[in-house]
Amino acid sequence: MEIAYDGSAYHGWQVQLNAVSVQEKLNQALNTLLRKDVETIGAGRTDTGVHAKQLFVHFDTSREGLVLDDKKFIHSLNSLLPVDIAAYRLIEVHPDAHARFDATSRSYEYHVHFKKDPFKVNSSWLLRDIPEVEKMNRACEFLLGTQDFGCFSKAHTQVFTNICTIARAEWKWSEEGYLVFHITADRFLRNMVRAIVGTLLEIGLKNKDIGYLKEVIDSKNRSKAGASVPAHGLYLTKVVYPYISNLKK
């Protein structure tokens, strides 16, 4: 199932004790609609305040158990979900399909604006100064390819490897006049995108050399990288699977 959400009111995607999560709300709505306990598995775990324009989740149920056709199912589910979580489409896949492990790439955006705007409080990060975009984009070339990105990972996370393959990393101006960082990779480490953005802004705002980014990557040391930027400017925008058509909604 394809979903999207504004993460402002949630402590991330994953169910947790004493905090409201997107997964919890989705599970509750599915339990009500299907009249049985349902556990969803997501393509990834977004942190507190992070948004998703596209996220895929999988859950197990029988076709007979759906009762409603797919469009009516989505309509009914949306009536049960909070206003800041939306379900877009239901997709039948093979029994062993896995939303997390089968994804071949994921894309994120980080949004930055430079003029105070009350409508962007929870959706973009306000910066006072405009960074040197061309310089940051030249530095982005060091991110491309398959490397150990442990320098951008949150400490004490349990992952089997810090190796990721980044296919795209660039800053672009939007038509509305705000700045967006685009990045695509086969996988991401926890807090990786926010740490990369913070490190690039060290180059774009603080006159550090382009080579600083390579030094940070080679160090494999989180303390060498820049600070993590605020969560509310980050969006998961696209997840790709070999067996799902990634159509525009």
WOQUI-V392428 format. One record per helix or strand of 2 or more residues. SS is the DSSP state (H for helix, E for strand). FROM is the first residue (numbers start at 1). TO is the last residue. If there is no record, write none. Layout:
ss={SS | SS}
from={FROM | FROM}
to={TO | TO}
//
This chain:
ss={E | H | H | E | E | H | H | E | E | H | E | H | E | H | E | E | H | H | H | H | E}
from={2 | 7 | 22 | 41 | 51 | 63 | 70 | 85 | 105 | 118 | 125 | 133 | 145 | 150 | 163 | 179 | 192 | 211 | 222 | 231 | 234}
to={5 | 9 | 34 | 42 | 58 | 66 | 80 | 89 | 113 | 120 | 126 | 143 | 148 | 152 | 173 | 185 | 206 | 219 | 224 | 233 | 240}
//
